[in-house]
Amino acid sequence: MADANRPGVVGSDAAGRPARPPVTARSRPQEADVTRISLRAVQDGDLPLFFAWMSDPEATRVAAFTARDPADRAAFDAHWARIRSDTGVVMRTVVADGAVVGHVGEYGEAGDRQVTYWIDRAHWGRGLATAALRAYLDETPTRPLHARAAADNAGSRRVLEKCGFVVTGADRGFARARGGGDRRGPGHAVRLTARPPAGTTDAR
C-alpha cells in the first residue's frame, strides 16, 4: 500500500461536488483474475470494510506507515469525517466483479499531490492494485503525481512502477506498524513520481 498513514478514503462527492460517473478499466489477464475493475464514489457502507482492512495486523505491518492505533474505531471515524469534508482529497472505492475490494485516490498540496491506495489483503496477488491504480491514473489529470512506499514493500513498489512511477528519492518517517505498541519505529521509505507524457503539461 502506498503511504497508508495518509487520508486513506473519502467520498469525492461528499463535499458537495457533482458525483463523477463510475470509471471502468479492463484488467490485464496476466495480472488479474477478474473481468472488470471499476471506481466509484465512496459510500457510507464502505467504511466498515475499510476499517477492517486497515486494522488488519499483517496488512498494516507491510504498509508500515499507518495510523497511530489502526484498531481505534473512534479515531478512524473522526479521521474520515475530516477527510470527507476536505475538497482537496479525492478518493474512489475499488470494485472488482461487483465486490468492494479497496480504495484509491489522491491528496496534498498543488505540485505535491500524492497517490494512495489500499486493497483488502484477502485479494492480494490478483493484480487488483495495479488495475485500480491504472484506472485512477486514467481518471485524474494530475501530473506530476507522487507516491511513498516502505522501502521493503516490494509489492507496492512493483504496483507503482507498473503504472509508470519511477523512484525519485528516499526519506524516513515513523513506521508505527513496525514499532510495536505505542512506539514509533523509524522507517525508510522511497518516493516515486509519475510524470506527464511527452507533449503534455502538468495539471494540478
C-alpha positions as CSV (number, residue, x, y, z in Angstrom):
1,M,0.0,0.0,0.0
2,A,1.2,3.5,-0.7
3,D,1.5,5.7,2.4
4,A,-1.3,4.2,4.4
5,N,-0.9,6.9,7.1
6,R,-2.4,9.4,4.7
7,P,-6.0,10.3,4.1
8,G,-7.0,6.8,3.1
9,V,-10.5,7.2,1.8
10,V,-13.0,9.9,1.0
11,G,-16.2,10.1,-1.0
12,S,-15.4,12.5,-3.7
13,D,-19.0,13.7,-3.8
14,A,-19.2,14.2,0.0
15,A,-18.1,17.8,-0.2
16,G,-20.9,18.8,-2.5
17,R,-19.2,18.3,-5.7
18,P,-21.0,16.6,-8.6
19,A,-20.5,12.9,-8.5
20,R,-18.5,11.5,-11.4
21,P,-19.8,8.5,-13.3
22,P,-18.0,5.2,-12.5
23,V,-14.7,4.7,-14.3
24,T,-14.1,1.2,-15.6
25,A,-10.9,-0.4,-16.8
26,R,-10.3,-3.8,-18.3
27,S,-7.9,-5.8,-16.2
28,R,-5.0,-7.4,-18.0
29,P,-5.4,-11.2,-18.0
30,Q,-1.9,-11.9,-16.9
31,E,-2.2,-9.6,-13.9
32,A,-5.7,-10.1,-12.5
33,D,-8.2,-12.9,-12.4
34,V,-11.2,-10.6,-12.6
35,T,-13.1,-9.4,-15.6
36,R,-13.5,-5.8,-14.7
37,I,-12.3,-3.2,-12.2
38,S,-14.5,-0.1,-11.6
39,L,-14.1,3.0,-9.5
40,R,-16.9,4.8,-7.8
41,A,-17.6,7.4,-5.1
42,V,-17.1,6.2,-1.6
43,Q,-20.3,5.4,0.2
44,D,-21.0,5.2,4.0
45,G,-21.5,1.5,3.8
46,D,-17.9,1.1,2.5
47,L,-16.3,2.4,5.7
48,P,-16.8,-0.7,7.9
49,L,-15.0,-2.7,5.3
50,F,-12.1,-0.2,5.0
51,F,-11.8,-0.1,8.8
52,A,-11.5,-3.9,9.0
53,W,-8.8,-4.0,6.2
54,M,-6.8,-1.1,7.6
55,S,-6.7,-2.6,11.1
56,D,-5.5,-6.0,9.8
57,P,-2.2,-6.5,11.7
58,E,-0.4,-8.2,8.8
59,A,-1.6,-5.6,6.2
60,T,-0.5,-2.7,8.5
61,R,2.9,-4.3,9.1
62,V,3.5,-4.5,5.4
63,A,2.3,-0.9,4.9
64,A,4.5,0.3,7.8
65,F,3.3,3.9,7.8
66,T,-0.1,3.7,9.4
67,A,-2.4,5.4,11.9
68,R,-1.3,5.7,15.5
69,D,-3.7,2.9,16.5
70,P,-5.3,1.2,13.5
71,A,-7.8,-0.6,15.8
72,D,-9.2,2.6,17.2
73,R,-12.6,2.9,15.5
74,A,-13.5,6.3,17.0
75,A,-10.2,7.8,15.7
76,F,-10.9,6.2,12.3
77,D,-14.4,7.7,12.1
78,A,-13.1,11.1,13.2
79,H,-10.3,10.9,10.6
80,W,-12.9,10.0,7.9
81,A,-15.2,12.9,8.9
82,R,-12.3,15.3,8.3
83,I,-11.3,13.7,5.1
84,R,-14.7,13.6,3.6
85,S,-15.2,17.3,4.1
86,D,-11.8,18.2,2.5
87,T,-12.3,19.3,-1.1
88,G,-8.6,18.8,-1.7
89,V,-8.9,15.0,-1.3
90,V,-10.3,12.7,-4.0
91,M,-10.9,9.1,-3.2
92,R,-12.6,6.3,-5.1
93,T,-13.9,2.9,-4.0
94,V,-12.4,0.0,-6.0
95,V,-15.0,-2.6,-7.1
96,A,-14.0,-6.0,-8.7
97,D,-16.7,-8.0,-10.3
98,G,-19.3,-6.3,-8.1
99,A,-17.4,-6.7,-4.8
100,V,-15.8,-3.8,-2.9
101,V,-12.1,-4.7,-2.6
102,G,-10.3,-1.4,-1.8
103,H,-9.8,2.3,-2.4
104,V,-7.6,4.6,-4.4
105,G,-7.2,8.3,-4.7
106,E,-5.0,11.4,-4.1
107,Y,-4.4,14.2,-1.7
108,G,-2.0,17.0,-0.9
109,E,-1.0,20.5,-2.0
110,A,-0.7,21.6,-5.6
111,G,2.6,20.5,-7.0
112,D,3.0,17.8,-4.4
113,R,-0.1,15.6,-4.9
114,Q,0.2,12.1,-3.5
115,V,-1.5,8.9,-4.6
116,T,-2.8,6.5,-2.0
117,Y,-4.4,3.1,-2.3
118,W,-5.3,0.1,-0.2
119,I,-6.5,-3.4,-1.3
120,D,-8.1,-5.9,1.1
121,R,-5.4,-8.5,2.0
122,A,-7.7,-11.3,1.0
123,H,-7.3,-10.1,-2.6
124,W,-3.6,-9.6,-2.7
125,G,-1.8,-11.3,-5.6
126,R,-4.7,-10.9,-8.0
127,G,-3.3,-7.7,-9.7
128,L,-6.2,-5.6,-8.4
129,A,-3.9,-2.8,-7.0
130,T,-2.3,-2.4,-10.4
131,A,-5.6,-2.4,-12.2
132,A,-7.2,0.0,-9.8
133,L,-4.2,2.5,-9.9
134,R,-4.2,2.4,-13.7
135,A,-7.9,3.1,-13.8
136,Y,-7.4,6.1,-11.4
137,L,-4.5,7.5,-13.4
138,D,-6.7,7.4,-16.4
139,E,-9.3,9.4,-14.5
140,T,-7.2,12.1,-12.9
141,P,-5.4,14.8,-14.9
142,T,-2.9,15.5,-12.0
143,R,0.7,15.3,-13.0
144,P,3.2,15.1,-11.6
145,L,1.7,12.7,-9.1
146,H,3.8,11.3,-6.3
147,A,3.7,8.2,-4.0
148,R,5.6,6.9,-1.0
149,A,6.1,3.3,0.0
150,A,8.1,1.5,2.6
151,A,11.5,0.7,1.2
152,D,11.0,-3.0,1.8
153,N,7.4,-3.1,0.5
154,A,8.4,-4.7,-2.8
155,G,4.8,-5.4,-3.8
156,S,3.7,-1.8,-3.6
157,R,6.8,-0.6,-5.4
158,R,6.0,-3.1,-8.2
159,V,2.5,-1.8,-8.5
160,L,3.7,1.8,-8.8
161,E,6.4,1.0,-11.3
162,K,4.0,-0.9,-13.5
163,C,1.8,2.2,-13.5
164,G,4.7,4.4,-14.7
165,F,6.1,5.7,-11.4
166,V,9.8,5.9,-11.1
167,V,11.9,6.2,-7.9
168,T,12.9,9.9,-7.4
169,G,14.2,9.9,-3.8
170,A,14.1,8.4,-0.3
171,D,13.1,9.6,3.2
172,R,12.5,8.5,6.7
173,G,9.3,8.5,8.7
174,F,7.6,7.0,11.8
175,A,6.7,3.4,10.8
176,R,4.2,2.9,13.6
177,A,3.2,-0.6,12.4
178,R,6.8,-1.7,12.8
179,G,7.5,-0.2,16.3
180,G,5.0,-2.3,18.3
181,G,2.6,-0.9,20.9
182,D,2.7,2.9,21.1
183,R,6.3,3.2,19.9
184,R,7.1,4.8,16.7
185,G,9.8,2.8,14.9
186,P,12.0,4.6,12.3
187,G,11.2,3.5,8.8
188,H,12.8,4.0,5.4
189,A,10.6,5.0,2.5
190,V,11.1,5.5,-1.2
191,R,9.5,8.4,-3.1
192,L,8.2,7.7,-6.6
193,T,6.8,10.1,-9.2
194,A,4.6,9.7,-12.2
195,R,5.4,12.4,-14.8
196,P,3.2,13.7,-17.6
197,P,3.5,12.1,-21.0
198,A,5.7,13.9,-23.5
199,G,4.0,16.8,-25.2
200,T,1.6,17.5,-22.3
201,T,1.6,20.0,-19.4
202,D,1.2,19.4,-15.7
203,A,-2.3,19.5,-14.4
204,R,-2.9,20.4,-10.8
